[in-house]
Amino acid sequence: MDAVSTTFPKTRRNRLGYDIEQVEDFLEDARRAYTAERGEISAISAWQIRETAFAMKKGGYSPEAVDAALERLEDAFAMRERQRLAAQGGEAALLAEKREVAQEIVDRLSRPAGERFARVSLLARGYRRHEVDALAERIFAYLTRGAPLEVSDIRSAAFHPQRGGYREAQVDMLLDAVIEIIRSVE
């Protein structure tokens, strides 16, 4: 196992990091999927890369280093997926689809602050509403006025927990869609 454990820096033996075997197995699957024949549908998508999670183990890979590599890998897969979709249905069809999704997002973000997403119960914790609403304002400005916004702004967003906060899954789905929209115009 030591032969493959040099892909990323490791944490100290007493610190948690990503499980080395899981990371290496995932990267091998991703390599195979990326090098598959052109036009062949990949077994791994950009969305799956974004949603990937690894178990934590002492002495594992540095989460920061692995996460940075996964972001680059996700970008590469997303670009390929976009090229494949554009070749199949044409660039205009792809952009029309993204415009439709963007309009749905604008409609949602036009709601008053504190009411843009479903809330969890007062006994449960969700994302802090005012933090999500602050990012929502930036996304709204990007989609309606062309204000600057980067994929890294969305990826680096972190929200504190709040009782009665916004439902995490709903916010996360919207953020994933925003990433796809930003990529489609890059």
C-alpha positions as CSV (number, residue, x, y, z in Angstrom):
1,M,0.0,0.0,0.0
2,D,2.9,2.4,0.5
3,A,3.6,2.4,-3.2
4,V,0.3,4.2,-3.9
5,S,0.2,6.3,-0.8
6,T,2.3,9.1,-2.2
7,T,-0.3,10.6,-4.4
8,F,-1.2,13.3,-1.8
9,P,0.5,14.5,1.4
10,K,-0.6,12.6,4.4
11,T,-1.8,13.9,7.8
12,R,0.1,13.1,10.9
13,R,-0.5,9.7,12.3
14,N,-2.7,11.1,15.1
15,R,-4.7,13.4,12.7
16,L,-7.7,12.4,10.6
17,G,-7.4,12.4,6.8
18,Y,-9.2,10.8,3.9
19,D,-9.0,7.0,3.8
20,I,-6.0,6.3,1.4
21,E,-7.5,3.2,-0.2
22,Q,-10.8,4.8,-0.9
23,V,-9.2,7.8,-2.5
24,E,-6.9,5.7,-4.6
25,D,-9.7,3.4,-5.7
26,F,-11.9,6.4,-6.7
27,L,-9.0,8.0,-8.6
28,E,-8.3,4.8,-10.5
29,D,-12.0,4.6,-11.4
30,A,-11.9,8.2,-12.5
31,R,-8.8,7.6,-14.6
32,R,-10.5,4.7,-16.4
33,A,-13.6,6.7,-17.0
34,Y,-11.7,9.7,-18.3
35,T,-9.6,7.7,-20.7
36,A,-12.5,5.8,-22.1
37,E,-13.2,6.1,-25.8
38,R,-14.4,9.5,-26.9
39,G,-18.2,9.7,-27.2
40,E,-18.6,6.8,-24.8
41,I,-20.7,7.8,-21.8
42,S,-18.5,7.9,-18.7
43,A,-19.3,5.8,-15.6
44,I,-18.4,8.8,-13.5
45,S,-19.8,12.3,-13.9
46,A,-18.8,15.7,-12.7
47,W,-21.8,15.6,-10.4
48,Q,-20.6,12.3,-8.9
49,I,-17.2,13.7,-8.3
50,R,-18.7,16.7,-6.5
51,E,-20.8,14.4,-4.3
52,T,-17.9,12.0,-3.5
53,A,-17.0,11.6,0.2
54,F,-14.4,9.5,1.8
55,A,-14.1,7.9,5.3
56,M,-11.8,9.6,7.7
57,K,-8.8,7.7,9.1
58,K,-5.8,8.7,11.2
59,G,-2.8,9.3,9.0
60,G,-4.9,9.5,5.8
61,Y,-4.5,11.9,2.9
62,S,-4.7,15.6,3.5
63,P,-8.4,16.6,2.9
64,E,-7.3,20.0,1.5
65,A,-5.0,18.4,-1.1
66,V,-7.6,15.8,-2.1
67,D,-10.4,18.3,-2.3
68,A,-8.3,20.6,-4.6
69,A,-7.6,17.6,-6.9
70,L,-11.2,16.6,-6.9
71,E,-12.2,20.1,-8.0
72,R,-9.8,20.0,-10.9
73,L,-11.1,16.6,-11.8
74,E,-14.7,17.7,-11.6
75,D,-13.9,20.6,-13.9
76,A,-12.2,18.3,-16.5
77,F,-15.2,15.9,-16.4
78,A,-17.7,18.8,-16.7
79,M,-15.9,20.2,-19.7
80,R,-16.0,16.9,-21.4
81,E,-19.6,16.3,-20.6
82,R,-20.5,19.8,-22.0
83,Q,-18.6,19.0,-25.2
84,R,-20.4,15.7,-25.6
85,L,-23.8,17.3,-25.0
86,A,-23.1,20.1,-27.4
87,A,-22.0,17.6,-30.0
88,Q,-25.2,15.6,-29.5
89,G,-27.8,18.4,-29.4
90,G,-26.0,21.5,-30.5
91,E,-24.6,24.4,-28.5
92,A,-27.9,26.3,-28.8
93,A,-29.9,23.5,-27.2
94,L,-27.4,23.2,-24.4
95,L,-27.6,27.0,-23.7
96,A,-31.4,27.0,-23.9
97,E,-31.5,24.3,-21.2
98,K,-29.1,26.3,-19.0
99,R,-31.2,29.5,-19.5
100,E,-34.3,27.7,-18.4
101,V,-32.6,26.4,-15.2
102,A,-31.2,29.9,-14.6
103,Q,-34.7,31.4,-14.9
104,E,-36.0,28.9,-12.3
105,I,-33.2,29.9,-10.0
106,V,-33.9,33.6,-10.5
107,D,-37.6,33.0,-9.7
108,R,-36.6,31.2,-6.4
109,L,-34.1,33.8,-5.4
110,S,-36.6,36.6,-6.1
111,R,-38.5,35.5,-3.0
112,P,-38.0,37.6,0.2
113,A,-34.9,36.8,2.4
114,G,-35.7,34.1,4.8
115,E,-38.2,32.5,2.5
116,R,-36.1,31.4,-0.4
117,F,-35.9,27.7,0.6
118,A,-37.9,25.3,2.7
119,R,-37.0,25.3,6.4
120,V,-36.3,22.4,8.7
121,S,-38.4,22.2,11.9
122,L,-37.4,24.3,14.8
123,L,-36.0,21.2,16.5
124,A,-33.7,20.4,13.6
125,R,-30.7,22.2,12.3
126,G,-30.4,23.5,8.8
127,Y,-28.2,26.1,7.0
128,R,-28.2,29.6,8.6
129,R,-30.7,31.5,6.6
130,H,-29.0,34.9,6.5
131,E,-25.7,33.3,5.3
132,V,-27.5,31.5,2.5
133,D,-29.4,34.6,1.6
134,A,-26.2,36.6,1.4
135,L,-24.8,34.1,-1.2
136,A,-28.2,34.0,-2.9
137,E,-28.0,37.8,-3.4
138,R,-24.6,37.4,-5.2
139,I,-26.0,34.5,-7.3
140,F,-29.1,36.7,-8.2
141,A,-26.8,39.6,-9.2
142,Y,-24.8,37.2,-11.4
143,L,-27.8,35.8,-13.2
144,T,-29.7,39.1,-13.6
145,R,-26.9,41.7,-14.0
146,G,-23.8,39.8,-14.9
147,A,-22.1,40.6,-11.6
148,P,-18.8,38.6,-11.0
149,L,-19.2,35.1,-9.6
150,E,-16.9,32.1,-9.9
151,V,-17.3,28.4,-9.3
152,S,-14.8,28.7,-6.4
153,D,-17.2,31.2,-4.7
154,I,-19.9,28.6,-4.7
155,R,-17.6,25.7,-3.8
156,S,-16.0,27.5,-0.9
157,A,-19.4,28.6,0.6
158,A,-19.9,27.3,4.1
159,F,-23.0,27.9,6.2
160,H,-23.3,27.6,10.0
161,P,-26.1,25.4,11.4
162,Q,-29.2,27.0,12.7
163,R,-32.3,25.6,14.3
164,G,-35.1,26.1,11.8
165,G,-32.6,26.9,9.1
166,Y,-32.9,26.3,5.4
167,R,-33.1,22.7,4.3
168,E,-29.6,21.7,3.3
169,A,-30.4,19.4,0.4
170,Q,-32.5,22.0,-1.3
171,V,-29.8,24.7,-1.0
172,D,-27.1,22.2,-2.1
173,M,-29.1,21.3,-5.2
174,L,-29.4,24.9,-6.2
175,L,-25.7,25.6,-5.7
176,D,-24.9,22.6,-7.9
177,A,-27.1,24.0,-10.6
178,V,-25.4,27.4,-10.3
179,I,-22.0,25.7,-10.8
180,E,-23.3,24.1,-14.0
181,I,-24.6,27.4,-15.3
182,I,-21.3,29.2,-14.6
183,R,-19.5,26.4,-16.3
184,S,-21.7,26.6,-19.4
185,V,-20.7,30.2,-20.1
186,E,-17.0,29.9,-19.3
